[in-house]
Amino acid sequence: MTPAGPRVAVVGGGITGVAAARALVGHGCAVHLIEADDRPGGCIRTSPFGGLPAVDEGPDAFLLRAPGAIGLARAVGLADHLVHPESVGAAVWHRRLRPIPDGIVLGVPSSLGAVARSGLLSPAGMLRAGLDLVRPSTPVDHDSIGTWVRARFGREVHDRLVDALVGSIYGADTDAFSLAAVPQLASLAAGGRSALLTAHRTASATQPEPGQGRPAVFATPATGMATLVDRTLAGLGDAPEGSFSLSTGSAVSRIEPDGSRWRVDDDVVDAVLLATPARVAAGLLTTAAPEAAAGLATIGAAGVVMVTLAVPGAEWPDAAHGRSGYLVPKSVQRTVTAVSFGSQKWAHWAPVDGSVILRVSLGRDGLDVMGLDDDAIIAAVTDEVGHHLGVDLRPSRWRITRWPASFAQYRPHHHRLVAGIDAALPPGIALAGASYRGIGIPACVTDAERAAGVLVARLGRSPDGTMDGS
């Protein structure tokens, strides 16, 4: 029996599409989730590696301070199956591994003493960073992270801390990335004349009370991030008959108006939620919403390659013990941008043979590695990471995962662009996902639920799933 509720097509079966489908079904809609790949999950993928049953090929955790992902995990019964990273610190490679200073806020220092102790900055760089305390307020109308950070702290803080960290998270060149799109940095820029003092207040506010340990920042299912997708889909499979269907290996080719409804290829629905990257949405909306499509086409994306390695424990250098990994500043990058020491970061990733599991990230915006073949990638990884660690790196096993155009790039004034795109959408179409209001699993889940709410309101559904006025 088909539910009386409106029919909604959700295009894109990554975490955004899966979360959107769940929200829409919860409002009484009949949802058809359509994924072009042969599996749902998008950039969330977990598979066996190095004798371990579940090692993530994409994101390996989600932030706990943002409610989206932890809320979904709890709702699908994963709250008691989450694990947290080990209490080990990360580093930045600058001639050698140097600890990331305590108390930084996305790379922005909160203490000059902590930066000095890390050894990351030269004496001239330290002096320049200290000028933040006396410099006048910095305008932010340019909306560039790099421009703002260099104005406050100089080149070295930007290169070795902020760009290294934010660039790794977003696959970005922070000179061409929106300050307003990174809320923690935007808050520092707006918080007072001195960014260092504002960062100090921010860091101090998050310090635990005496006698209390630091609260966990990240979490992941012990069986891998794909479990979050699988559990959510399993719950949808238990929905009333006719409420949910899933098609994989099925790329949508066109979306067109059909009277007051929408034709998605050969299916007619009441509304469409596009949970695809912006470039895909642009191609689908050229007829239905040409102005929105033109805006979507300008949102770029960077590709990255993730290489997972197993390194014999006997060859692991002492300098790398007790760390979760390291970042490589743009000024000294070749192809590798960051390295995670996975089995030191996650206790459940420790192989029984004593090997160390590494996840090595290559490429970012402005550093294209997608054209490299497997041999070139492995040669680059062993050469560069071996140089960073001061060893002859000889992995016993490796796995290469390519993520083309997987990191949306928020250019300066990105929020204005997205607002214009939203305003140009017809009432029965909504957009959600990492191309728009934040990357990361929590942001994608939150945006999925927001977009589902927009469609529900336009379709005249009340929060309990009934039609308004019924």
C-alpha positions in Angstrom: 0.0 0.0 0.0 1.4 3.4 -0.9 1.3 6.1 1.8 -1.0 9.0 1.3 1.9 11.4 1.8 3.6 13.2 -1.1 6.3 11.5 -3.1 9.8 12.9 -2.9 12.8 11.9 -5.0 16.1 12.2 -3.1 19.0 12.2 -5.7 22.3 11.3 -4.1 22.9 8.5 -1.6 25.7 9.8 0.4 25.2 10.6 4.1 23.3 13.8 3.1 20.8 11.9 1.0 20.4 9.1 3.5 19.8 11.5 6.3 17.4 13.5 4.2 15.4 10.4 3.3 15.1 9.5 6.9 13.9 13.0 7.8 11.3 13.0 4.9 10.0 9.5 5.8 9.6 10.7 9.4 7.3 13.4 8.0 5.1 10.9 6.2 6.6 11.3 2.7 7.1 8.4 0.3 10.8 8.6 -0.6 12.7 7.2 -3.5 16.5 7.5 -2.9 18.5 7.3 -6.1 22.3 6.8 -6.1 24.5 6.7 -9.2 27.1 4.5 -7.6 26.6 0.8 -7.0 26.6 1.4 -3.2 25.2 4.1 -1.0 27.5 6.1 1.3 29.3 8.5 -1.0 32.7 9.4 0.4 31.9 7.2 3.5 33.5 3.8 2.7 34.8 1.2 5.1 36.5 -2.0 4.0 39.0 -4.6 5.4 42.7 -3.8 5.4 45.9 -5.3 6.8 44.0 -8.1 8.6 41.6 -5.7 10.2 37.9 -6.0 9.3 37.0 -2.3 9.1 39.4 0.5 8.1 37.8 3.7 6.7 38.8 4.8 3.2 37.1 8.3 3.6 36.2 10.1 6.8 37.2 8.1 9.9 35.2 10.1 12.6 32.8 12.9 13.2 32.8 15.9 15.4 30.8 15.7 18.7 30.4 19.4 19.3 28.1 19.7 16.2 24.8 17.9 16.8 24.0 16.5 13.4 26.1 13.2 13.3 25.9 12.3 17.0 22.1 13.0 16.9 21.7 10.6 14.0 24.0 8.0 15.6 21.9 8.0 18.7 18.6 7.9 16.7 19.8 4.7 14.8 21.0 2.9 17.9 24.8 3.5 17.6 25.3 5.5 20.8 26.7 2.5 22.7 28.9 1.5 19.8 31.0 4.6 19.5 34.7 4.8 20.2 37.0 7.9 20.6 40.6 8.6 19.5 43.5 7.9 21.8 44.9 10.9 23.8 47.9 11.5 21.5 48.9 14.8 19.9 49.4 15.7 16.3 52.4 17.4 14.7 53.4 19.7 11.8 56.4 18.7 9.7 58.8 21.6 9.3 62.3 20.1 8.8 61.2 17.6 11.4 58.0 16.7 13.3 57.0 19.5 15.7 54.1 19.3 18.1 51.0 21.4 17.2 50.9 24.1 19.9 48.4 23.7 22.7 45.3 25.8 22.6 45.2 26.7 19.0 41.8 27.4 17.4 41.9 26.0 13.9 45.5 27.0 13.7 45.1 30.5 15.2 47.4 30.8 18.3 45.9 31.5 21.7 49.3 31.6 23.4 52.6 32.9 22.0 54.4 30.9 24.6 52.9 27.6 23.3 53.9 28.5 19.8 57.4 29.3 20.9 57.8 26.0 22.7 56.7 24.1 19.5 59.6 25.5 17.6 57.4 26.0 14.5 58.2 29.7 14.0 61.5 31.5 13.4 62.4 34.3 15.8 61.2 36.8 13.1 58.0 34.8 12.7 57.4 35.0 16.5 57.9 38.7 16.5 55.5 39.1 13.6 52.9 37.0 15.3 53.1 39.1 18.4 52.2 42.2 16.5 48.6 41.0 16.5 48.4 42.3 20.0 49.0 45.9 18.9 47.8 46.0 15.3 44.5 47.8 14.6 41.4 45.9 13.6 41.6 44.1 10.3 38.8 44.5 7.7 37.3 41.2 6.5 35.3 42.4 3.5 37.8 40.3 1.3 36.4 37.2 3.0 39.7 35.3 2.5 41.2 33.2 5.3 44.7 33.6 4.1 44.5 37.4 3.7 43.0 37.8 7.3 45.5 35.5 9.0 48.6 37.1 7.4 47.3 40.5 8.3 47.0 39.5 11.9 50.0 37.1 12.4 52.2 37.1 9.3 53.2 34.6 6.8 54.6 31.8 9.1 51.5 31.4 11.2 49.4 31.2 8.1 51.7 28.7 6.3 52.7 26.4 9.2 49.5 26.5 11.3 46.3 27.8 9.8 46.7 26.9 6.2 48.2 23.5 7.1 45.3 22.7 9.4 42.3 24.2 7.6 43.8 23.3 4.2 43.9 19.7 5.3 40.3 19.7 6.6 38.9 21.3 3.5 41.4 20.2 0.9 41.9 23.9 0.4 44.2 26.7 -0.5 43.1 29.1 2.3 44.0 32.2 0.2 41.1 31.3 -2.0 38.7 30.1 0.7 35.9 31.9 2.5 36.6 33.1 6.0 32.8 33.4 6.7 32.4 29.7 5.7 34.6 28.5 8.6 32.6 29.5 11.7 35.4 29.2 14.2 37.6 31.5 12.3 34.8 33.9 11.4 34.1 34.2 15.1 37.7 35.0 15.9 37.8 37.6 13.2 34.6 39.3 14.6 35.5 38.8 18.3 37.7 41.8 18.9 40.7 43.7 17.7 43.3 41.1 18.7 42.7 37.6 17.2 45.2 36.1 19.7 43.3 37.4 22.7 40.0 36.3 21.2 41.5 32.8 20.6 42.8 32.8 24.2 39.3 33.5 25.5 37.8 30.8 23.2 40.4 28.2 24.2 40.1 29.0 27.9 36.3 28.6 27.8 36.7 25.1 26.5 39.2 24.0 29.2 37.9 21.2 31.5 37.3 21.9 35.2 40.1 20.9 37.6 40.1 17.2 38.1 38.1 16.5 35.0 39.5 15.0 31.8 39.1 16.6 28.4 35.8 15.7 26.8 35.9 13.6 23.7 36.0 15.7 20.5 35.5 13.0 17.9 33.7 9.7 17.7 33.3 6.8 15.3 31.4 3.5 15.3 33.9 0.7 16.2 32.9 -1.1 13.0 33.7 1.9 10.8 31.9 5.0 9.5 29.9 3.0 7.0 28.0 1.6 9.9 26.2 5.0 10.3 25.0 4.8 6.7 24.0 1.1 7.0 22.1 1.6 10.3 20.2 4.6 8.9 19.2 2.6 5.7 18.2 -0.4 7.8 15.9 1.8 9.8 14.4 3.1 6.5 13.9 -0.4 5.4 11.7 -1.0 8.5 9.5 2.0 7.6 5.8 1.3 6.5 5.4 -0.4 3.2 5.7 2.0 0.3 7.5 4.7 2.4 11.0 4.1 1.1 12.8 2.6 -1.9 16.4 2.7 -2.9 18.0 2.5 -6.4 21.7 2.1 -6.8 23.7 2.1 -10.0 21.1 4.5 -11.3 22.3 8.0 -12.4 19.5 10.6 -12.9 19.8 12.2 -16.3 17.1 14.9 -16.2 14.7 16.8 -13.9 11.9 18.6 -15.6 8.6 20.2 -14.5 5.5 18.2 -15.0 2.6 20.5 -14.3 2.7 21.2 -10.6 5.0 18.2 -10.1 8.4 17.1 -11.2 9.6 14.4 -13.6 12.8 12.7 -12.6 13.7 10.7 -15.7 10.6 8.6 -16.1 9.2 9.0 -12.6 6.8 11.8 -11.5 7.1 13.1 -7.9 5.8 16.0 -5.8 9.3 17.3 -4.9 13.0 16.7 -5.4 15.8 17.0 -2.9 19.2 17.1 -4.6 21.9 15.7 -2.3 24.6 15.6 -5.0 27.7 17.7 -5.4 27.0 21.1 -6.9 28.5 20.2 -10.3 26.0 17.3 -10.6 23.1 19.4 -9.4 24.0 22.1 -12.0 23.7 19.6 -14.9 20.3 18.3 -13.6 18.8 21.8 -13.2 19.6 23.4 -16.5 16.0 23.1 -17.6 14.1 23.3 -14.3 16.1 26.1 -12.8 18.6 27.6 -15.2 19.6 30.6 -13.0 20.3 28.3 -10.1 22.2 25.9 -12.4 24.5 28.7 -13.5 25.4 29.5 -9.9 25.9 25.9 -9.0 28.3 25.4 -11.9 30.7 28.0 -10.4 31.2 26.0 -7.2 34.4 24.2 -7.6 35.8 21.1 -5.9 39.2 19.5 -5.3 40.2 15.9 -5.6 42.3 14.0 -3.1 43.9 10.5 -3.0 43.9 8.5 0.2 46.6 5.9 0.6 46.4 3.4 3.4 49.6 1.7 4.4 50.8 -1.0 6.8 54.3 -0.5 8.0 56.2 -3.1 10.0 56.4 -2.1 13.6 60.1 -2.8 13.7 60.7 -0.1 11.2 58.6 2.5 12.9 60.8 5.5 14.1 60.8 6.6 17.7 59.9 10.2 16.7 56.6 9.0 15.5 55.5 7.2 18.6 52.8 8.8 20.7 51.4 10.9 17.8 48.2 10.8 15.8 49.9 12.1 12.7 51.1 15.2 11.1 50.4 18.0 8.6 52.6 19.3 5.8 52.6 23.1 5.3 51.9 24.2 1.7 55.4 25.8 1.4 57.1 22.4 1.7 54.4 20.2 0.1 55.1 18.1 -2.9 52.1 15.8 -3.1 51.5 14.7 0.5 49.4 17.1 2.6 48.7 15.1 5.8 49.5 11.8 7.4 47.4 10.0 10.0 49.0 7.3 12.1 45.7 5.4 12.2 46.6 2.6 14.6 48.1 5.1 17.1 45.0 7.3 16.7 42.5 4.4 17.0 43.1 1.5 19.4 40.8 -0.8 17.4 43.0 -0.3 14.3 46.1 -1.9 15.8 47.0 -5.0 13.8 47.9 -8.1 15.8 51.2 -8.4 14.0 52.4 -5.1 15.4 52.3 -3.2 12.1 51.4 0.5 12.1 48.5 1.6 9.9 49.0 5.0 8.1 46.5 7.0 6.1 48.2 9.4 3.7 46.4 12.3 2.0 47.6 13.6 -1.3 46.3 16.7 -3.2 44.2 19.7 -2.5 42.8 22.7 -4.3 45.7 23.9 -6.5 47.6 20.6 -6.1 46.1 18.2 -8.5 47.2 14.6 -8.1 44.3 12.8 -9.8 46.3 12.2 -13.0 48.9 10.1 -11.1 48.9 6.4 -11.7 49.2 3.9 -8.9 52.9 3.4 -9.2 53.5 7.2 -9.1 51.3 7.5 -6.0 53.1 4.8 -4.1 56.5 6.2 -5.1 55.5 9.7 -3.9 54.1 8.4 -0.6 57.1 6.2 0.3 59.6 8.9 -0.8 57.9 11.9 0.9 56.7 10.2 4.1 60.0 8.3 4.4 61.8 11.7 4.2 59.5 13.3 6.8 60.0 10.4 9.2 63.7 9.9 8.4 63.2 6.2 7.5 63.4 4.0 4.4 59.6 3.5 4.3 58.8 -0.1 3.1 55.1 -0.8 3.5 54.0 -4.4 3.6 50.6 -3.6 2.2 48.8 -0.6 0.7 45.5 0.5 -0.7 44.8 3.5 -2.9 41.4 5.3 -2.8 40.7 8.1 -5.2 38.2 10.8 -4.3 37.9 13.0 -7.4 36.2 16.4 -6.9 35.3 15.4 -3.4 36.1 18.6 -1.4 33.8 21.5 -2.3 35.7 24.8 -2.4 34.0 27.7 -0.7 35.5 30.7 -2.5 35.3 34.2 -0.8 31.6 35.3 -0.5 30.4 31.7 -0.9 27.5 32.4 1.4 26.2 35.1 -1.0 26.4 32.7 -3.9 24.5 30.0 -2.0 21.8 32.5 -1.0 21.3 33.5 -4.6 21.1 29.8 -5.7 18.5 29.1 -3.1 16.5 32.1 -4.1 16.5 30.9 -7.7 15.2 27.4 -6.9 11.5 26.5 -7.8 9.4 25.7 -4.8 9.5 21.9 -5.2 13.3 21.6 -5.3 15.8 21.8 -2.5 19.6 21.4 -2.3 21.7 19.9 0.5 25.2 18.7 1.1 28.8 19.6 1.4 28.8 22.0 -1.5 26.8 24.6 0.4 26.8 25.1 4.1 29.7 23.1 5.5 31.7 19.9 4.9 31.9 17.1 7.4 29.3 14.5 8.4 27.6 16.7 11.1 27.2 19.6 8.7 25.8 17.3 6.0 23.3 15.7 8.3 22.1 19.1 9.6 21.8 20.4 6.1 19.9 17.3 5.0 17.4 17.8 7.8 17.1 21.5 7.0 16.4 20.9 3.3 13.9 18.1 4.2 12.1 20.6 6.5 12.0 23.2 3.6 10.2 20.7 1.3 7.9 19.4 4.0 6.8 23.0 4.7 6.2 23.6 1.0 4.3 20.4 0.6 2.0 21.4 3.5 3.1 18.7 5.9 2.8 19.2 9.7 5.6 17.8 12.0 3.6 14.7 12.8 3.4 13.8 9.1 -0.2 14.7 8.4 -1.4 17.3 5.9 -1.8 20.8 7.4 -5.5 21.3 8.1 -6.4 17.6 8.2 
